[in-house]
Amino acid sequence: MGEDLTGVRLRVRGETVAEYVLDDPHVDPRWGRRPYLHPVRTLAGVVVTDTLPEDHRWHLGVSVAMQDVSGSNLWGGRTYVRDAGYTWLDDHGRIVHDGWLPDGHDGWLPNGPVPDADADAADPGDGGAAAGSGSGGGPGDRGFAERLRWLDPDDATLLTEERRVGVAGLAGRADAWLLDFGYVLTAPADRDILLGSPATNGRPDGAGYGGFFWRVAPGPNRAFTASAEGEERVNGSTEPWLAMVGAAGGGRPYTLVFAGLADGDHWFVRTGIYPGVCVALAFDRTLPVPAGTSVRRRHRIVVADGELTRDEVEALRPVLTA
């Protein structure tokens, strides 16, 4: 796309591992405009996200989105209508950046610093705490915190969001880093909000997507959990972690390991028609957000060069679940 849309660059050991796009003018309003991370890279520079793909133009790197927010589509694309299927409707909302919050670097983490993360904050090339926002707000090389608003087609606020994103290296590993992505969705004080999906609106084939979503880079890929392998077996599962192994152009392999399901969440996984992983909030039932209350989620993702085995992924569990 060419333009520098935000200037937000996240770095580990001096390498830019992710870029954050606040508002992309190339995103049609029907595709659910929202902030997203792209490109996300391994430490060796392999790109592991995709954005605006031809098959689903509304898939935007790493983002948070829902297809049904009290009747508004904040995912993008056609809306699934019960007994009618996917239909183009004038129901598209958008998610907008509403300001930076303080403590956007590694000090923001709700439960303290990333466990087992290496002490690379002292590296001037990595930014460290000095590059964060503790002195007045704004993003830093190690992360950011922001406020967002989820708007309906008439620009009325459906939800407010606080999002906190951080990155860190992993102790003892030169081939992997950790993305820590947390968000809090809060309903207006005077209105209940209902989160839904195509599945809760009648689609029958396990398409309960919506929530934290990672559109994986194109190329061969496979998904597995601690006890299952393949899209049909892992889609809809609730295991503590899920891994996606892929190969970028030139055949360079990488592994993404996702964690952070809450009670009621399910993995939504695709490896066939496209590669993607979602922590689905409304996989098979709607998720009510009563007036003035909040939904909280926190996801940790290891981004590694090479093809990790099941045992190697299991060894990462302390980092993923702390």
C-alpha positions in Angstrom: 0.0 0.0 0.0 3.0 2.3 0.4 1.8 5.0 2.7 2.9 5.3 6.4 -0.5 5.3 8.0 0.5 5.5 11.7 4.2 5.4 12.3 3.6 2.7 15.0 6.3 0.1 14.8 6.8 -2.6 17.4 10.3 -4.0 17.8 12.0 -6.9 19.4 15.8 -7.2 19.6 16.1 -4.3 17.1 13.8 -5.9 14.5 10.4 -4.5 13.5 8.0 -7.3 14.2 4.7 -5.6 13.7 3.2 -2.4 12.4 -0.1 -0.9 13.6 -2.6 0.7 11.2 -5.0 3.1 12.8 -7.2 4.0 9.8 -6.6 2.6 6.3 -8.1 4.6 3.5 -8.0 1.5 1.2 -10.6 -0.2 3.4 -14.1 0.2 1.9 -16.7 1.0 4.6 -18.4 -2.2 3.7 -15.3 -4.1 4.8 -15.5 -2.9 8.4 -12.9 -0.2 8.9 -10.9 -0.7 12.0 -7.3 -0.6 13.4 -5.2 -3.6 12.7 -1.7 -5.1 12.9 0.0 -5.8 9.6 2.5 -6.8 8.5 3.5 -9.0 11.5 6.8 -10.7 11.0 9.0 -13.4 12.6 12.4 -12.3 13.8 13.9 -13.6 10.6 11.5 -11.2 8.7 8.9 -13.7 7.5 5.5 -12.0 7.1 2.8 -14.1 8.9 -0.3 -11.9 8.3 -2.4 -11.0 5.3 -4.7 -8.0 4.7 -7.3 -7.2 2.1 -7.1 -10.6 0.4 -9.2 -11.2 -2.7 -11.2 -14.0 -1.1 -12.3 -11.9 1.9 -11.4 -8.2 1.5 -12.6 -7.5 5.0 -9.9 -9.7 6.6 -7.4 -7.2 8.0 -4.2 -8.6 9.5 -4.7 -9.0 13.3 -7.8 -7.2 14.6 -10.8 -7.5 16.8 -14.2 -7.5 15.1 -17.7 -9.0 15.3 -20.2 -9.6 12.6 -23.2 -8.9 14.8 -23.1 -6.2 17.5 -26.8 -5.6 18.4 -27.6 -5.7 14.7 -24.6 -3.8 13.3 -21.9 -5.6 11.2 -18.5 -4.6 12.5 -16.7 -7.5 10.8 -17.3 -6.4 7.2 -18.6 -8.1 4.1 -22.1 -9.7 3.8 -24.2 -10.2 6.9 -25.6 -13.7 7.6 -29.4 -13.5 7.8 -31.4 -16.4 9.2 -33.2 -18.3 6.5 -31.7 -16.1 3.8 -27.9 -16.7 4.0 -25.2 -14.0 3.4 -26.8 -10.8 2.2 -25.4 -7.3 1.5 -27.0 -4.9 4.0 -26.5 -1.3 4.9 -25.6 -2.3 8.4 -21.8 -1.7 8.5 -20.3 0.1 11.4 -16.7 0.9 12.1 -14.2 0.8 14.9 -12.2 4.1 15.4 -9.2 5.1 17.4 -10.2 7.5 20.2 -6.9 8.4 21.8 -3.8 6.9 23.3 -3.7 5.8 26.9 -0.7 6.1 29.3 1.7 3.2 30.0 1.7 1.8 26.5 5.0 -0.1 26.8 5.9 -3.3 28.7 4.8 -1.9 32.1 1.2 -2.0 31.1 0.7 -5.7 31.3 -2.2 -6.4 33.7 -0.4 -9.2 35.6 3.1 -7.7 35.4 5.9 -8.1 32.9 5.9 -10.9 30.4 7.3 -14.0 32.2 10.4 -15.5 30.7 10.9 -12.5 28.4 14.5 -11.6 27.9 15.9 -8.3 29.2 16.3 -6.6 25.9 14.7 -3.4 27.1 18.2 -2.1 27.7 19.0 -2.3 24.0 18.8 1.2 22.6 17.9 -0.3 19.3 14.9 -2.0 20.8 13.4 1.1 22.4 12.7 -0.4 25.8 10.8 1.4 28.4 12.2 4.7 27.3 10.4 4.4 24.1 7.0 3.7 25.8 4.3 6.2 26.7 4.8 6.4 30.5 5.8 10.1 30.2 2.6 11.3 28.6 0.8 8.7 26.5 1.4 7.4 23.0 2.8 4.3 21.5 6.4 3.0 22.0 8.6 0.3 20.4 7.5 -2.2 23.0 3.7 -1.6 22.8 0.8 0.8 23.2 -2.5 1.3 24.9 -5.4 3.0 23.3 -9.1 3.8 23.6 -11.5 2.9 20.7 -15.1 3.3 19.9 -17.3 0.8 18.2 -19.8 2.7 16.1 -23.1 1.7 14.4 -23.9 2.9 10.8 -25.2 6.2 12.3 -22.0 6.7 14.3 -23.8 6.0 17.6 -21.4 4.3 20.1 -22.2 0.6 20.6 -19.1 -0.2 22.7 -16.0 1.5 24.0 -12.8 -0.5 24.0 -9.5 -0.2 25.9 -6.8 -2.1 24.0 -3.3 -2.9 25.2 -0.7 -4.5 23.0 2.9 -5.4 23.9 5.8 -7.4 22.4 8.8 -9.1 24.0 11.5 -11.5 23.2 11.6 -15.0 24.8 14.4 -15.9 27.2 16.8 -18.4 25.7 15.3 -18.3 22.2 16.6 -16.2 19.3 13.9 -17.5 17.0 10.7 -16.4 18.7 8.9 -13.5 20.3 5.6 -12.9 22.1 2.7 -10.7 21.2 0.5 -9.9 24.2 -2.9 -8.5 23.1 -5.6 -7.5 25.7 -8.9 -5.7 25.3 -11.9 -4.6 27.3 -15.3 -4.0 25.6 -17.7 -1.9 27.7 -21.4 -1.4 26.9 -23.0 2.1 27.3 -24.5 2.8 30.7 -28.0 3.0 29.3 -28.0 0.1 26.8 -27.5 -3.7 26.7 -25.4 -5.0 23.8 -25.6 -8.4 22.3 -22.7 -10.0 20.4 -23.5 -12.6 17.8 -22.0 -14.5 14.8 -23.2 -16.2 11.7 -23.7 -19.3 13.7 -25.9 -17.6 16.3 -27.9 -16.2 13.3 -28.5 -19.6 11.8 -25.4 -20.7 9.8 -25.1 -24.4 10.6 -21.4 -25.4 9.8 -19.3 -24.1 12.7 -18.9 -20.6 11.4 -19.2 -18.9 14.8 -16.4 -16.3 14.1 -16.0 -13.0 15.7 -13.5 -11.6 18.3 -9.7 -11.5 18.1 -8.9 -12.6 14.5 -5.6 -13.4 12.8 -5.7 -13.7 9.0 -2.6 -15.8 8.3 -0.3 -15.2 5.4 -1.0 -17.2 2.2 0.7 -20.5 1.7 0.5 -24.1 2.9 -0.5 -24.4 6.5 -1.8 -26.8 9.1 -3.4 -26.4 12.5 -3.1 -28.5 15.7 -3.8 -28.5 19.4 -2.4 -30.7 22.2 -4.7 -33.6 21.2 -6.0 -32.9 17.6 -4.8 -31.9 14.2 -6.6 -30.5 11.1 -9.3 -27.9 10.6 -12.2 -30.3 11.1 -11.0 -31.4 14.5 -9.7 -28.2 15.9 -12.4 -25.8 14.7 -14.8 -25.3 17.6 -12.4 -26.8 20.2 -11.6 -25.3 23.6 -8.1 -26.5 24.2 -5.7 -24.1 26.0 -3.6 -23.5 22.9 -3.7 -23.8 19.2 -0.8 -23.8 16.8 -0.7 -22.9 13.1 2.3 -23.9 11.0 2.8 -22.2 7.7 5.4 -21.6 5.0 6.0 -18.2 3.4 7.3 -17.5 -0.1 10.4 -19.5 -0.7 9.2 -22.2 1.7 10.5 -20.6 4.9 8.4 -22.2 7.7 7.0 -20.5 10.8 4.8 -21.3 13.7 2.1 -19.2 15.4 0.9 -20.4 18.8 -2.3 -18.9 20.2 -3.6 -18.9 23.8 -6.2 -17.0 25.8 -9.6 -18.7 25.5 -12.0 -17.5 28.3 -15.0 -19.5 29.5 -17.5 -19.8 26.6 -14.9 -19.0 23.9 -14.0 -21.5 21.1 -11.3 -21.6 18.5 -12.5 -20.8 15.0 -10.0 -22.1 12.5 -9.7 -22.2 8.8 -6.8 -23.9 6.8 -8.7 -24.8 3.6 -10.5 -22.0 1.8 -8.1 -19.5 3.6 -5.8 -19.6 6.6 -7.0 -17.9 9.8 -7.5 -18.2 13.5 -10.1 -16.5 15.7 -10.9 -16.6 19.4 -14.6 -16.7 18.9 -16.7 -14.9 21.5 -20.1 -16.2 20.1 -19.2 -19.5 18.5 -22.5 -21.2 19.2 -24.4 -18.8 21.5 -24.7 -15.0 21.8 -22.7 -13.1 24.3 -24.7 -10.5 26.2 -23.0 -7.4 27.5 -25.4 -5.8 30.0 -25.5 -2.0 30.2 -22.4 -0.6 31.9 -20.6 -3.9 32.1 -17.5 -5.2 30.3 -16.1 -8.2 28.4 -12.4 -8.7 29.0 -10.0 -10.8 27.0 -6.2 -11.3 26.8 -4.4 -13.3 24.2 -0.8 -14.4 24.0 0.7 -15.4 20.7 4.2 -16.8 20.1 5.6 -16.0 16.7 8.4 -18.4 15.9 10.6 -19.1 12.9 10.7 -22.8 12.0 8.1 -25.6 12.4 7.6 -26.3 16.1 6.6 -29.8 17.2 3.7 -30.5 19.7 6.3 -31.0 22.5 8.0 -27.8 21.7 4.7 -25.9 21.8 3.9 -27.6 25.1 7.2 -26.3 26.5 5.9 -22.7 25.8 2.9 -23.1 28.1 4.4 -21.1 31.0 4.7 -18.1 28.7 1.3 -18.5 27.1 -0.7 -19.0 30.2 1.0 -16.9 32.9 
